[in-house]
Amino acid sequence: MIEIRDLTKIYQLSKRQQAKLKVSSSTKIAVNHLSLTAHEGEIFGLLGTNGAGKTTTLRCLATLLHPTEGQVLIDGLDTVKDSAAVRSKIGFLTNEIKLDPQFTPLYLMHFFGSLHGMDDEQISQRTKLLFSQFGITEFQDKKIDELSSGMKQKASIAVSLIHDPDVIIFDEPTTGLDIITARTVTDYLLQMKKEGKLVIISTHIMSEAEKLCDRVAIIIDGKLAAQGTVSELLAQEQADDLEDAFFRLYLAHEKEVQA
């Protein structure tokens, strides 16, 4: 289970960053008192525009960032105090994490598997399973630099899942992928759900969230705007689809800010 308790993350901005963002404040509140709970056996979606705070939230979950305020727990473990134990339980993937272009998928599976304390037999069995699942086997000895963008993404997913984690955290898992590769990824996430894993993803693709997610949280300007099942949010906003519900919430937020 994931518990996010009153999470706040504030960044300090340099003069250059202030100029780029066209702001006078030396701080930026990326996540603002966010509280959520996600459970085993479900796919939970964080929805919002670019810059809404989704990636910052996931990086706090993955122990890459420390909250400014609040607490994040994964299976009862604090992501700050128990970071090493948390990392053993999670698989984290973001488009900004790139595999070394000079190594092969096979080498990287063994390298990261060993980092997780797996023996050669465990790594080999897990590699065979994941490479078969994602169609990587015939490319396993090619350098990452020689692979297509879709194959690179699938290799990154396989590496992030080498240790068979209980909690899977994916930031924009299908962005930039062709339709076949994207379907392979979403099918695998659904399979992980069936196996009782907790999958948490961020996305700005509302149709993807409607198909995949058991529950979603809509984040606007770092704040929780709404959460629940898709059907609950549609009923709440009297909307035809999730995209329509999101725009209604976004417009209400904008009116509140301007008031």
Secondary structure, 3 states (H helix, E strand, C coil): CEEEEEEEEEEECCHHHHHHHCCCCCEEEEEEEEEEEECCCCEEEEECCCCCCHHHHHHHHCCCCCCCEEEEEECCEECCCCHHHHHHHEEEEECCCCCCCCCCHHHHHHHHHHHCCCCHHHHHHHHHHHHHHHCCHHHCCCCHHHCCHHHHHHHHHHHHCCCCCCEEEEECCCCCCCHHHHHHHHHHHHHHHHCCCEEEEEECCHHHHHHHCCEEEEEECCEEEEEECHHHHHHHHCCCCHHHHHHHHHHHHHHHHHC
